[in-house]
Amino acid sequence: MRVLNSPGGAILGAPFIEKRTAEFRRTNLALFAGGFSTFALLYSVQPLMPEFSRDSTSARPRAA
């Protein structure tokens, strides 16, 4: 089977999700939820950093 590339870089004949469909909305929601949850998990600990440094027995420059 031969795969052809279009000038825009997309593979011809590949299945795409069409706009304004339920599948498109679900995909957008899933991508948004994944990005939001990643951001929330990364930055939810940040307000606790001063507490961690106070409880740490190491020197301040080393704790960073």
C-alpha positions as CSV (number, residue, x, y, z in Angstrom):
1,M,0.0,0.0,0.0
2,R,1.3,3.4,-1.0
3,V,0.9,6.4,1.3
4,L,0.7,9.8,-0.3
5,N,1.4,13.0,1.5
6,S,-0.5,16.2,0.7
7,P,1.3,19.6,0.4
8,G,0.1,20.5,3.9
9,G,1.8,17.5,5.4
10,A,-1.4,15.5,6.1
11,I,-1.6,11.9,5.0
12,L,-4.2,11.5,2.3
13,G,-6.9,9.0,3.1
14,A,-6.3,9.2,6.9
15,P,-9.4,9.4,9.0
16,F,-10.1,12.9,10.3
17,I,-12.5,14.2,12.9
18,E,-14.9,16.5,11.2
19,K,-15.8,19.9,12.8
20,R,-19.2,20.4,14.3
21,T,-19.8,16.7,15.2
22,A,-20.2,15.1,18.6
23,E,-16.9,13.3,18.1
24,F,-15.1,16.6,17.5
25,R,-16.6,18.1,20.7
26,R,-15.7,15.0,22.8
27,T,-12.2,15.1,21.4
28,N,-11.8,18.8,22.2
29,L,-13.1,18.2,25.7
30,A,-10.7,15.3,26.3
31,L,-7.7,17.4,25.1
32,F,-8.8,20.3,27.2
33,A,-9.3,18.1,30.3
34,G,-5.9,16.4,29.8
35,G,-4.1,19.8,29.5
36,F,-6.0,21.3,32.5
37,S,-5.3,18.3,34.7
38,T,-1.6,18.3,33.8
39,F,-1.4,21.9,34.6
40,A,-3.3,21.4,37.9
41,L,-1.1,18.5,39.0
42,L,2.1,20.4,38.2
43,Y,1.2,23.6,40.1
44,S,-1.0,22.3,42.9
45,V,2.1,21.6,45.0
46,Q,3.5,25.1,44.5
47,P,1.8,26.8,47.5
48,L,3.2,24.1,49.7
49,M,6.8,24.8,48.8
50,P,7.5,27.2,51.7
51,E,6.3,24.6,54.1
52,F,8.5,22.0,52.5
53,S,11.5,24.3,52.8
54,R,10.7,25.1,56.5
55,D,10.5,21.4,57.3
56,S,13.6,20.5,55.4
57,T,16.8,20.0,57.3
58,S,19.0,21.0,54.4
59,A,20.3,24.4,53.7
60,R,18.2,26.8,51.7
61,P,20.3,26.8,48.5
62,R,20.4,23.1,48.5
63,A,16.6,22.7,49.0
64,A,16.0,24.6,45.7
